[in-house]
Amino acid sequence: MNKFTITVPASSANIGPGFDSAGLAVNKYLTLSVEYSNVWEFEHQSVHLPANPDPAKHLIYQAAKETADTFRAPLPPCKVVVESEIPLARGLGSSASAIVAGIELANQLCQLSLTDQEKLKQATMMEGHPDNVAAALLGGLVIASPLASGEIGVFKKADPQVELVVSIPEFELKTEDARKVLPEQFSRNDAVAASAVGNIVFAALVSGNYELAGKMMEEDLFHEPYRASLIPNYREIRNEAKSAGAYATVISGAGPTMISLVPKGKGSLVSASLQKRFPTYNVELLKIDPYGLRVNLDLSSRLAR
């Protein structure tokens, strides 16, 4: 196998009250085209990525190297051409996609034959929480939590019957800055109330009661009340989307992108309404990616050897 490609979707974490545990895979992609080489080389072909990256400082390389070291395997050098549709620091899981891609890069180069659980554990360790990485790896709607055993408990719903509209601003918001505004602790009563909201949201999403899910998504108590002030037009985007027919609009990950859950067939109307109201935003109609990580092996190269 001389050449192969790795494709990883973007993701939207939290979905309102599913803080650090729930995510949706969406159809914007990070793609690596890989071939063996004598030295490590990364070539970026995207407006979203910086030019002339140093391989040693590259997140994809770092994830690959850490994975190879974890499983005590030598990591052979290669040339990696990186294409990305995922904007950086916008709340669409760009770092999670890079980590998942790097883990799979090591999996292929080192012939590790890792299971999804092993990949997810490795990605969660690197990212710090499983929401984005689980969605990027597995696709669909994913709810995941680390267990005391060291395993990651995972639930996946492959393709909820909704459309997604994202409102992406021109400015960035670093995750670490968005975390600084969150409380260090919650009282028991506050934690119970916030968890109850989340329980209803995900029971409603799984059962297909999207109206109830949307109503409760906008009642999050874990992070949105604290982050709303960091995001210009937070309430205005919510109100505009709702008036155009969306079930709900919440912060995508740590923001500043907002994501609207929309009934099938109404996505174009909602996106057009938001784009007209907020012309400086990049408003896009997206779908849920049901597959997650994909690898395409160049079998012709394998047969030619």
C-alpha positions as CSV (number, residue, x, y, z in Angstrom):
1,M,0.0,0.0,0.0
2,N,1.9,3.1,-1.3
3,K,-1.0,5.6,-1.2
4,F,-4.2,6.1,0.7
5,T,-6.6,8.8,1.8
6,I,-8.2,9.5,5.1
7,T,-11.4,11.6,5.4
8,V,-12.8,12.9,8.7
9,P,-16.0,15.0,9.1
10,A,-16.3,18.2,11.0
11,S,-18.4,18.0,14.2
12,S,-20.6,20.2,16.4
13,A,-20.3,19.5,20.1
14,N,-22.8,19.8,23.0
15,I,-26.0,20.2,21.1
16,G,-27.2,22.4,23.9
17,P,-27.0,20.6,27.2
18,G,-24.8,17.7,26.2
19,F,-21.7,19.5,27.5
20,D,-18.5,17.6,26.7
21,S,-20.4,14.4,25.9
22,A,-22.6,14.9,22.8
23,G,-21.7,15.7,19.2
24,L,-23.0,15.6,15.7
25,A,-20.8,14.8,12.6
26,V,-21.5,17.2,9.8
27,N,-20.6,17.1,6.1
28,K,-17.6,19.4,6.0
29,Y,-14.4,17.4,5.7
30,L,-10.7,17.1,6.5
31,T,-9.0,15.0,3.9
32,L,-5.4,13.6,4.0
33,S,-3.8,12.1,0.8
34,V,-0.8,10.1,2.1
35,E,2.1,8.5,0.3
36,Y,5.3,7.1,1.7
37,S,8.4,9.3,1.6
38,N,12.0,9.5,3.0
39,V,11.1,12.5,5.2
40,W,7.9,13.9,6.8
41,E,6.2,16.5,4.7
42,F,2.9,18.3,5.0
43,E,1.4,20.2,2.2
44,H,-1.7,22.3,2.9
45,Q,-4.3,23.0,0.1
46,S,-6.9,25.0,1.9
47,V,-7.7,28.6,2.8
48,H,-8.4,27.4,6.3
49,L,-4.9,26.1,7.0
50,P,-1.6,28.0,7.5
51,A,1.1,27.7,4.8
52,N,4.4,25.8,5.1
53,P,3.7,23.8,8.3
54,D,6.5,22.4,10.4
55,P,5.9,18.7,10.6
56,A,7.0,18.4,14.2
57,K,4.5,21.0,15.3
58,H,1.7,19.7,13.2
59,L,-1.3,18.4,15.2
60,I,-1.9,15.6,12.8
61,Y,1.7,14.5,13.1
62,Q,1.7,14.8,16.9
63,A,-1.4,12.7,17.1
64,A,0.1,10.1,14.8
65,K,3.4,10.0,16.7
66,E,1.7,9.8,20.1
67,T,-0.5,6.9,18.9
68,A,2.5,5.1,17.4
69,D,4.4,5.6,20.7
70,T,1.4,4.4,22.7
71,F,1.3,1.1,20.8
72,R,5.2,0.9,20.6
73,A,5.4,1.0,16.9
74,P,7.9,2.9,14.7
75,L,6.2,5.6,12.6
76,P,7.5,5.7,9.0
77,P,7.8,9.1,7.3
78,C,5.4,10.1,4.6
79,K,4.1,13.1,2.6
80,V,0.7,14.2,3.6
81,V,-1.4,16.6,1.4
82,V,-4.1,18.1,3.6
83,E,-7.3,19.6,2.3
84,S,-9.9,21.1,4.7
85,E,-13.3,22.5,4.5
86,I,-13.4,23.1,8.3
87,P,-12.7,26.6,9.5
88,L,-10.4,26.9,12.5
89,A,-11.5,28.1,15.9
90,R,-15.2,28.4,14.9
91,G,-16.7,25.5,17.0
92,L,-16.8,22.9,14.2
93,G,-14.3,20.5,15.7
94,S,-11.2,21.3,13.5
95,S,-8.8,20.0,16.2
96,A,-10.8,16.9,16.8
97,S,-10.8,16.0,13.1
98,A,-7.1,16.5,13.0
99,I,-6.6,14.2,16.0
100,V,-8.8,11.5,14.6
101,A,-7.0,11.8,11.3
102,G,-3.6,11.6,13.0
103,I,-4.6,8.4,14.9
104,E,-5.8,6.8,11.7
105,L,-2.6,7.9,10.0
106,A,-0.6,5.9,12.6
107,N,-3.1,3.0,12.4
108,Q,-2.5,2.7,8.7
109,L,1.3,3.4,8.6
110,C,2.1,1.1,11.5
111,Q,-0.6,-1.5,10.6
112,L,-2.0,-1.4,14.1
113,S,-5.5,-2.7,13.3
114,L,-7.0,-0.5,16.0
115,T,-10.6,-1.0,17.0
116,D,-13.0,2.0,17.1
117,Q,-12.9,1.8,20.9
118,E,-9.1,1.9,20.9
119,K,-9.2,4.9,18.5
120,L,-11.8,6.6,20.6
121,K,-9.9,6.1,23.9
122,Q,-6.7,7.5,22.3
123,A,-8.6,10.5,20.8
124,T,-10.4,11.3,24.0
125,M,-7.1,11.2,25.9
126,M,-5.6,13.7,23.5
127,E,-8.7,16.0,23.2
128,G,-9.7,15.8,26.8
129,H,-13.3,14.9,26.2
130,P,-15.1,12.6,23.7
131,D,-17.8,14.8,22.2
132,N,-16.2,16.0,19.0
133,V,-13.8,13.1,18.5
134,A,-16.5,10.5,18.9
135,A,-18.7,12.2,16.3
136,A,-15.8,12.6,13.9
137,L,-14.8,9.0,14.3
138,L,-18.2,7.3,14.3
139,G,-20.5,9.8,12.5
140,G,-24.1,10.6,13.2
141,L,-25.4,11.8,16.6
142,V,-23.0,10.4,19.3
143,I,-23.2,10.6,23.1
144,A,-20.1,9.4,24.8
145,S,-18.6,9.3,28.3
146,P,-15.4,7.9,29.8
147,L,-16.0,5.1,32.3
148,A,-14.1,4.2,35.5
149,S,-12.8,1.1,33.7
150,G,-11.0,3.3,31.2
151,E,-13.4,2.4,28.3
152,I,-15.6,5.0,26.6
153,G,-19.3,4.3,26.7
154,V,-20.9,5.3,23.4
155,F,-24.4,5.6,22.0
156,K,-24.9,6.5,18.3
157,K,-27.9,7.4,16.2
158,A,-26.9,7.1,12.6
159,D,-29.0,9.7,10.8
160,P,-31.6,11.8,12.7
161,Q,-34.2,13.1,10.3
162,V,-33.3,16.8,10.5
163,E,-31.3,19.4,8.5
164,L,-28.6,21.7,10.0
165,V,-27.9,25.3,9.3
166,V,-24.7,26.8,10.6
167,S,-24.1,30.6,11.0
168,I,-20.3,31.0,10.8
169,P,-18.9,34.5,11.7
170,E,-15.7,35.9,10.4
171,F,-14.1,36.1,13.9
172,E,-12.5,33.2,15.9
173,L,-13.2,32.1,19.4
174,K,-10.6,29.9,21.1
175,T,-11.9,27.1,23.1
176,E,-9.8,27.9,26.1
177,D,-11.2,31.5,26.1
178,A,-14.8,30.1,26.0
179,R,-14.0,27.7,28.9
180,K,-12.7,30.5,31.1
181,V,-16.2,32.0,31.5
182,L,-17.7,28.7,32.8
183,P,-18.1,28.0,36.6
184,E,-15.7,25.7,38.2
185,Q,-18.5,23.9,40.1
186,F,-22.2,23.6,40.1
187,S,-24.4,23.1,43.2
188,R,-26.2,19.8,43.4
189,N,-29.6,21.5,42.7
190,D,-28.1,23.2,39.6
191,A,-26.5,20.0,38.4
192,V,-29.7,18.1,38.7
193,A,-31.7,20.8,36.9
194,A,-29.1,20.9,34.0
195,S,-28.9,17.1,33.8
196,A,-32.7,16.9,33.6
197,V,-32.7,19.2,30.6
198,G,-30.1,17.1,28.9
199,N,-32.0,13.9,29.6
200,I,-35.1,15.2,27.9
201,V,-33.2,16.5,24.9
202,F,-31.5,13.3,24.1
203,A,-34.5,11.1,24.8
204,A,-36.4,13.3,22.4
205,L,-33.7,13.3,19.7
206,V,-33.4,9.5,19.9
207,S,-37.2,9.0,19.7
208,G,-37.6,11.5,16.9
209,N,-39.6,14.1,18.9
210,Y,-37.6,17.0,17.4
211,E,-40.0,19.7,18.5
212,L,-39.6,18.8,22.2
213,A,-35.8,18.3,21.6
214,G,-35.6,21.8,20.1
215,K,-37.6,23.4,22.9
216,M,-35.3,21.9,25.6
217,M,-32.0,22.4,23.7
218,E,-32.5,26.1,24.2
219,E,-32.9,25.6,28.0
220,D,-29.3,24.5,28.6
221,L,-27.9,25.4,32.0
222,F,-24.3,24.0,31.6
223,H,-22.6,26.5,29.3
224,E,-24.8,28.6,27.0
225,P,-25.9,31.1,29.7
226,Y,-22.2,31.8,30.4
227,R,-21.0,31.9,26.8
228,A,-23.8,33.9,25.2
229,S,-22.1,37.2,26.0
230,L,-19.1,36.1,24.0
231,I,-21.0,35.6,20.8
232,P,-22.4,38.7,19.0
233,N,-26.0,38.3,17.7
234,Y,-26.5,35.2,19.9
235,R,-30.2,35.9,20.6
236,E,-30.9,37.6,17.3
237,I,-29.7,34.5,15.4
238,R,-31.9,32.3,17.6
239,N,-34.9,34.4,17.1
240,E,-34.5,34.7,13.3
241,A,-34.0,31.0,12.9
242,K,-37.0,30.2,15.0
243,S,-39.2,32.6,13.1
244,A,-38.1,30.9,9.8
245,G,-39.0,27.5,11.1
246,A,-36.0,26.0,13.0
247,Y,-36.6,23.7,16.0
248,A,-33.8,25.3,17.9
249,T,-30.5,27.2,17.6
250,V,-27.5,26.6,20.0
251,I,-23.8,27.3,20.2
252,S,-21.8,24.9,18.1
253,G,-19.1,23.6,20.5
254,A,-17.5,26.5,22.2
255,G,-18.6,28.9,19.4
256,P,-18.7,31.4,17.8
257,T,-20.7,29.4,15.2
258,M,-24.3,28.9,15.9
259,I,-26.1,25.7,14.7
260,S,-29.8,25.4,14.0
261,L,-31.7,22.1,14.1
262,V,-34.3,22.4,11.2
263,P,-37.1,20.2,9.9
264,K,-36.4,18.2,6.8
265,G,-37.1,20.4,3.7
266,K,-36.9,23.7,5.6
267,G,-33.2,24.2,5.6
268,S,-33.0,26.3,2.5
269,L,-35.6,28.7,3.9
270,V,-33.9,29.0,7.3
271,S,-30.5,29.5,5.8
272,A,-31.7,32.1,3.3
273,S,-33.5,34.0,6.1
274,L,-30.4,34.0,8.3
275,Q,-28.0,35.0,5.4
276,K,-30.3,38.0,4.5
277,R,-30.4,39.1,8.2
278,F,-26.7,38.5,8.8
279,P,-24.9,39.2,5.5
280,T,-21.4,39.2,7.1
281,Y,-21.9,35.6,8.2
282,N,-21.2,32.5,6.2
283,V,-24.5,30.7,6.5
284,E,-24.5,27.1,5.2
285,L,-27.1,24.3,5.0
286,L,-25.4,21.1,6.1
287,K,-26.3,17.5,6.6
288,I,-25.4,15.0,9.3
289,D,-22.6,12.7,8.2
290,P,-23.7,9.2,9.2
291,Y,-20.3,7.5,8.6
292,G,-17.5,9.3,10.4
293,L,-13.9,8.4,9.6
294,R,-13.3,6.8,6.2
295,V,-10.2,5.3,4.7
296,N,-9.7,4.7,1.0
297,L,-6.8,2.4,0.2
298,D,-5.0,2.5,-3.1
299,L,-5.4,-1.2,-3.9
300,S,-3.7,-0.8,-7.3
301,S,-0.5,0.3,-5.5
302,R,-0.8,-2.7,-3.2
303,L,-1.2,-5.1,-6.2
304,A,1.7,-3.5,-8.1
305,R,4.3,-4.3,-5.3
